[in-house]
Amino acid sequence: MAKYLFDAGSYTEALGVTEPLINNPSSVIANTAALRAASIYLQLGKHDQALSILEGQSENDFSGLIYNLIGDIYLDLGNREEARKHYSLAIDNVTANSNLSQLIQIKLDDLN
């Protein structure tokens, strides 16, 4: 539901569906909800809220995705150094030679 609302540009409604799930006992649901909510806040230009949600997540299987999105947020803020740092962390936390690692590498290359 949140993805449908997000894709339709109904960001506030998508947050209403997503935010309650962030503290869900299932880490998969919580991490997915955190990534979705942070993406919505990024779309809305609410960088502090996006960073707050992501920085509250612990190291886990989603770390590469989380660091990648944090890099996107910092890049949107114009902070290229923090973006570079988080993209590098993302690369370290995703499967080597995966599509995601290649995408993140392109982002890093664009910053150099």
N, C-alpha and C positions, 0 to 999 in steps of 0.2 A: 504494500500500500504506500509506504513512504517513497519508494522509488518511483511509483506512478505519479504521486503528487509532485515530487522533485522534477521529474521529466516534464510535467505540465506547467512548471514554473510556480507552483503553489508552495512556496518555501515555508511560510509560517505554518501552514497545515501539516507539511511534512515533518517539521520540527515537533509538532504536537504528537505525532505518532512515534517519532524516533526517540526523543529525549527520555521518556519513561523506561525505555529498554536498556539504557546505558548501564544501570545498576543491576541488571538481571543477573542471577546467579550463574547462568550459562555464559562462559567467556566468549563463545562464538557469537552469541546474540549481542552481548554487550559491546564487543569490539566492532561488529558490523554496524550497530547503532551509533557508536561513537564516530566511526568513519563517515557515516551518512550525515550525522548532525554537523560535524565539522565541515563537511563539503557544503552543506546548506549555508552555514554561517559565512564561509568563504564567498559564496555566491552573493550573499547579502552585504558583503563588505565588513562583516563583524569579526575581524581578525582575532581580537582578544578572546572572544567566546570560543572560537574555533581552536585556538591554541590551548586554552584552558581545558577543554574536553580531551584533547589528544595528549597533553602532557600528563594527564591523570591516569593514562593507561600504562600498565606494567609491561615489562619485556615479555614477549610471547611470540607465537607464530605470526601475528599480525604486525610485528615491529617494522618490517620493511615497508608495508603499506602506510603505516602511521608516520614513519620518518619521511616518506615520499610526500605525503600530504602536508606535513609541517614545512617541508621545503617549498612546496607550492605556495603556502601561505606567506612565508617570508619573501619569496620572489614577488608575490603580488604587492607586498609592502615596500618593495624596492631594496630589501636587505639581502644583497647578493651573497655576502659572506655567510650569513646564517643559512641561506638556501643551499649553498654549496656544502656546508657542514652536514646538513640533514640529508641531502641527496647521497652524500658519501656514506652516512650511517645506513641509509636505505639499501644501498648496493651491498653493504656488508651483511644485510639481513634478509636477502632474497636469494633464490636459487641462481647460481651462476649460469650465464648464457640463456636465461629465460627471457621471454618477451618483456616482462616487467623490468628485468635488469638492463636490457637493451634500451628501453624507454628512459629509464633513469640515467643511464650513461649519456644519452643524447642531451638530456637536460643539463647534466654536468658539463658536457662539451660546449654547450651553448653559453655557459657562464664563464668559460675560459677565453 
